Amino acid sequence: MKLEERQRLHALSIADLNKELAEAEGHLLTYRFDAGLNRLSNPAGMHNTRKLIAVLKTLIREKELLAQSGFATMTEYKAYKVAERASYKASKG
């Protein structure tokens, strides 16, 4: 998956990601059906679709967790975690 595609997916809302996920799962079903009939024209397409589904599920879960924690973006969350680790190290020694 290219960087532009990943950036496009990161910008989508959870509802849009769910739509993309449903579409990708439909494509995977088609690939599986075609593979069963031995008429699969692009075997790598099945692999790429499975990877896309994994990325979409990861992004959906990430956005759900961010909504629960109160952070708007992963960048804010990561900055918070870095500061938290720094303060822990400072208090430790």
N, C-alpha and C positions, 0 to 999 in steps of 0.2 A: 504494500500500500504506500502510495506516494505521500510526501509531506503535505502537499496541498489538500489531499483527501482527508488526512488526519485533522488538519486545521479546520476544514469544513465541518467535520463530524463534531469536533470539540465546541464549535459555535452553536450547534443545534440544541434545542430544548429537549426535555425528556420525552415529550409527546412526539416530537419529530424523530427522535432516536428510536422510539417504539415502532413508528411507521416504517423506518428503514429496516429495523430488525424483522418485522413481519414480511417485508418484501424479500429480504435476504433468505429467510427461512423458506419462502415459496420457491426461490431460485434453487436452493439446496434440494428441495423435494423433487423438482424437475430434473436436476442432475442425477439424483439417486434413481429416479424412474428410468431415465435414459441409460444409465449404467447397467441397470437390470436387464434392459433389452439389447444390450451391446451396441448401442448407437450413440455413444458418448463421443462427441466431436472434439471436446476440449477437456481432457482429464484434469488439467491443472485448475480449471474453473471450479471444480468441487472443492479442492484444497483452499483456494483463495476465498471462496464463499464461507467455508467453515471459519477461516481466520477472521473474516469480516464480522461474522456473527459473534465471535469471542470479543472482538474489539468493541462492538456495539453494546454487548452485555456489560463489559467492564466500564464503559463510559456511563451507562445508565446507573449502575451501582455507585460509581464515584459521585455522580451528581446527586443521588439520593443521600449519600453520606454527608456531602457538603451542605445540603439543605438542612440536615439534622444538626450539624455542628455549628451552623451560623456563618460559615465562611462563604464568600461569593465565588471565589475561584481557587483552584488548586495552588496557585502561586501564593495567595494569602495564607493558605493552610501550611504550605511548606515553609514560608517565612516564620510563621508561628512556631513550628516544630524546631527550626534551627535556633530560634531565640530561646525556646524552652530547654534545648540541649545545652546551650551555652550557659544559661543560668544554673543548670544542674552541675555542669563541670566546675563553674566558679564556686559554687557552694561546697563542692566535694573536696576541693583542694587547691 
